[in-house]
Amino acid sequence: MTTTQWQPIETAPMDGTAIDVWRSDWRERVTNVRRVKLSTDNVLYESIESGPTCIRDATYWMPVPTPPKDK
């Protein structure tokens, strides 16, 4: 079962899976990003859909919610 609760960023997927992240300092949710590891101490999250977005200060993550099913 996949949880839909916020989890510490240290537990985020490292395989390019799309996730949503939370930036505590900004009180902002950023959607559809993936982890990019440039080096051991240089990790960021980049937008999958909306062009150049670089998030370095994410504090929590959660899976991207399942979209609604159309009838």
Backbone as ProteinMPNN parsed JSONL, in Angstrom:
{"seq_chain_A": "MTTTQWQPIETAPMDGTAIDVWRSDWRERVTNVRRVKLSTDNVLYESIESGPTCIRDATYWMPVPTPPKDK", "coords_chain_A": {"N_chain_A": [[0.839, -1.192, 0.0], [0.614, 2.166, -0.886], [1.585, 5.086, 0.72], [-0.023, 8.239, 1.249], [0.799, 10.302, 2.705], [2.831, 13.035, 3.914], [6.338, 12.609, 3.893], [9.67, 12.374, 5.306], [12.219, 14.078, 3.453], [14.559, 12.683, 3.088], [13.828, 10.096, 2.638], [12.852, 9.948, 0.097], [12.172, 8.668, -3.239], [14.852, 7.488, -5.31], [15.034, 6.982, -7.964], [14.146, 8.455, -10.138], [11.416, 8.636, -10.087], [8.317, 10.359, -10.292], [7.373, 12.821, -7.969], [5.779, 14.804, -5.379], [6.932, 17.669, -3.651], [7.598, 19.349, -0.536], [8.383, 22.546, 0.611], [9.481, 23.722, 3.447], [10.45, 26.225, 4.454], [9.382, 28.027, 2.623], [6.767, 27.39, 2.693], [5.487, 25.91, 0.673], [4.171, 23.835, -1.871], [5.508, 21.798, -4.366], [4.901, 20.37, -7.413], [5.096, 17.266, -9.289], [7.958, 16.556, -9.627], [11.348, 15.315, -9.941], [14.072, 13.522, -8.477], [17.44, 14.565, -8.722], [20.713, 13.681, -8.681], [23.638, 15.243, -8.45], [26.108, 15.094, -7.27], [27.604, 13.618, -4.325], [27.006, 15.462, -2.262], [25.294, 17.176, -3.529], [22.232, 17.445, -4.315], [19.201, 17.798, -6.042], [15.826, 18.714, -6.95], [13.99, 18.489, -9.891], [11.644, 19.903, -12.185], [9.317, 17.911, -13.931], [7.51, 18.546, -15.897], [7.2, 21.363, -16.308], [9.377, 22.868, -17.298], [12.504, 24.597, -16.534], [13.014, 24.202, -13.284], [14.428, 24.299, -10.173], [14.811, 22.747, -7.229], [16.242, 22.905, -4.175], [15.848, 22.897, -1.485], [13.914, 21.168, -0.423], [11.868, 19.63, 2.04], [10.055, 17.659, 2.68], [8.285, 14.912, 1.126], [5.873, 13.38, -1.08], [4.0, 10.783, -2.772], [2.905, 11.414, -6.151], [-0.464, 12.254, -6.456], [-3.025, 9.979, -7.542], [-4.67, 10.517, -10.584], [-8.109, 11.584, -11.12], [-10.64, 9.283, -12.242], [-12.105, 9.328, -15.372], [-15.499, 9.157, -16.47]], "CA_chain_A": [[0.0, 0.0, 0.0], [1.376, 3.41, -0.98], [1.083, 6.126, 1.607], [-0.208, 9.56, 0.64], [1.19, 11.265, 3.732], [4.157, 13.634, 3.757], [7.426, 11.829, 4.475], [10.937, 13.127, 5.277], [12.825, 14.094, 2.126], [15.633, 11.686, 3.045], [13.268, 8.801, 2.222], [12.289, 10.096, -1.251], [12.711, 7.755, -4.246], [16.081, 7.929, -5.974], [15.053, 6.347, -9.285], [13.508, 9.299, -11.148], [9.967, 8.615, -9.907], [7.682, 11.662, -10.078], [6.861, 13.038, -6.617], [5.522, 16.179, -4.966], [7.775, 18.023, -2.512], [7.195, 20.468, 0.306], [9.467, 23.428, 1.039], [9.008, 24.281, 4.716], [10.771, 27.658, 4.585], [8.521, 28.777, 1.728], [5.405, 26.877, 2.876], [5.099, 25.742, -0.728], [4.162, 22.508, -2.477], [5.96, 21.778, -5.753], [4.369, 19.108, -7.925], [5.698, 16.573, -10.432], [9.406, 16.727, -9.717], [12.123, 14.089, -9.748], [15.362, 13.726, -7.828], [18.635, 14.565, -9.555], [21.904, 13.691, -7.833], [24.784, 15.715, -9.21], [27.245, 14.542, -6.54], [27.193, 13.167, -2.994], [26.447, 16.569, -1.48], [24.562, 18.084, -4.403], [20.988, 16.808, -4.756], [18.129, 18.754, -6.269], [14.606, 18.184, -7.562], [13.67, 19.276, -11.073], [10.301, 19.736, -12.711], [9.179, 16.975, -15.037], [6.621, 19.077, -16.928], [7.08, 22.807, -16.532], [10.612, 23.556, -17.613], [13.59, 24.659, -15.555], [12.745, 24.473, -11.878], [15.454, 23.622, -9.388], [14.464, 22.814, -5.809], [17.316, 22.354, -3.35], [15.513, 22.995, -0.068], [12.729, 20.37, -0.096], [11.957, 19.017, 3.37], [9.167, 16.496, 2.713], [7.832, 14.461, -0.184], [4.776, 12.411, -1.125], [3.735, 10.348, -4.142], [1.951, 12.208, -6.918], [-1.786, 11.635, -6.317], [-3.622, 9.34, -8.707], [-5.685, 11.405, -11.153], [-9.468, 11.044, -11.09], [-11.023, 8.473, -13.399], [-13.226, 9.875, -16.132], [-16.562, 8.155, -16.715]], "C_chain_A": [[0.881, 1.25, 0.0], [0.748, 4.447, -0.06], [0.923, 7.442, 0.848], [0.1, 10.654, 1.652], [2.57, 11.835, 3.417], [5.181, 12.807, 4.514], [8.709, 12.649, 4.423], [11.619, 12.992, 3.922], [13.939, 13.055, 1.993], [15.145, 10.317, 2.577], [12.678, 8.841, 0.809], [12.926, 9.107, -2.224], [13.922, 8.355, -4.962], [16.154, 7.439, -7.412], [14.372, 7.171, -10.379], [11.99, 9.308, -11.089], [9.434, 10.025, -9.67], [7.095, 11.724, -8.672], [6.453, 14.498, -6.471], [6.418, 16.45, -3.769], [7.211, 19.233, -1.788], [8.435, 21.226, 0.731], [8.998, 24.155, 2.288], [9.271, 25.773, 4.842], [9.842, 28.532, 3.755], [7.046, 28.454, 1.926], [4.762, 26.66, 1.497], [5.179, 24.273, -1.139], [4.583, 22.639, -3.935], [5.605, 20.402, -6.3], [5.167, 18.581, -9.113], [7.174, 16.895, -10.62], [10.079, 15.368, -9.573], [13.488, 14.461, -9.189], [16.484, 13.646, -8.855], [19.828, 14.66, -8.608], [23.094, 14.064, -8.692], [26.094, 15.216, -8.606], [26.742, 14.16, -5.154], [26.495, 14.258, -2.2], [25.604, 17.529, -2.302], [23.366, 17.356, -5.015], [19.951, 17.895, -4.957], [16.929, 18.019, -6.853], [14.258, 19.097, -8.721], [12.277, 18.934, -11.565], [10.302, 18.77, -13.886], [8.433, 17.63, -16.192], [6.804, 20.55, -17.26], [8.408, 23.53, -16.743], [11.568, 23.675, -16.447], [13.133, 25.135, -14.175], [13.759, 23.673, -11.095], [15.142, 23.818, -7.909], [15.582, 22.155, -5.011], [16.936, 22.284, -1.874], [14.23, 22.25, 0.298], [12.934, 19.693, 1.259], [11.096, 17.769, 3.506], [8.789, 16.127, 1.289], [6.613, 13.561, -0.007], [4.583, 11.971, -2.572], [2.767, 11.3, -4.837], [0.59, 11.522, -6.808], [-2.265, 11.023, -7.639], [-4.679, 10.28, -9.277], [-7.074, 10.77, -11.082], [-9.749, 10.245, -12.361], [-12.231, 9.114, -14.069], [-14.236, 8.759, -16.399], [-16.769, 7.981, -18.172]], "O_chain_A": [[1.797, 1.362, 0.814], [-0.465, 4.653, -0.067], [1.667, 7.712, -0.094], [-0.297, 11.804, 1.468], [3.375, 11.197, 2.739], [4.93, 12.359, 5.633], [8.832, 13.536, 3.578], [11.601, 11.922, 3.315], [14.225, 12.599, 0.887], [15.944, 9.475, 2.167], [12.066, 7.866, 0.371], [14.09, 8.742, -2.059], [14.0, 9.563, -5.184], [17.224, 7.474, -8.02], [14.053, 6.635, -11.441], [11.34, 9.916, -11.94], [10.037, 10.799, -8.927], [6.407, 10.801, -8.235], [6.747, 15.324, -7.335], [6.645, 15.556, -2.954], [6.456, 20.027, -2.349], [9.421, 20.628, 1.161], [8.21, 25.096, 2.203], [8.398, 26.514, 5.293], [9.544, 29.661, 4.145], [6.176, 29.147, 1.4], [3.67, 27.149, 1.205], [6.127, 23.566, -0.798], [4.072, 23.496, -4.656], [5.97, 19.384, -5.712], [5.817, 19.334, -9.838], [7.579, 17.438, -11.647], [9.46, 14.396, -9.14], [13.988, 15.566, -9.401], [16.485, 12.785, -9.735], [19.938, 15.606, -7.828], [23.512, 13.295, -9.559], [27.06, 14.948, -9.32], [25.566, 14.36, -4.847], [25.494, 13.995, -1.534], [25.237, 18.597, -1.813], [23.467, 16.74, -6.076], [19.833, 18.808, -4.14], [17.018, 16.842, -7.204], [14.23, 20.319, -8.575], [11.793, 17.817, -11.383], [11.191, 18.816, -14.736], [8.692, 17.306, -17.351], [6.579, 20.946, -18.403], [8.53, 24.703, -16.391], [11.456, 22.932, -15.472], [12.901, 26.323, -13.953], [13.927, 22.478, -11.34], [15.206, 24.938, -7.402], [15.832, 20.96, -5.168], [17.651, 21.66, -1.09], [13.529, 22.65, 1.228], [14.033, 19.243, 1.58], [11.369, 16.914, 4.349], [8.95, 16.922, 0.364], [6.359, 13.049, 1.083], [4.956, 12.693, -3.497], [1.917, 11.915, -4.193], [0.497, 10.318, -7.045], [-1.932, 11.515, -8.717], [-5.508, 10.793, -8.525], [-7.194, 9.548, -10.995], [-9.168, 10.502, -13.415], [-13.24, 9.404, -13.426], [-13.88, 7.589, -16.535], [-17.614, 7.187, -18.585]]}, "name": "protein", "num_of_chains": 1, "seq": "MTTTQWQPIETAPMDGTAIDVWRSDWRERVTNVRRVKLSTDNVLYESIESGPTCIRDATYWMPVPTPPKDK"}
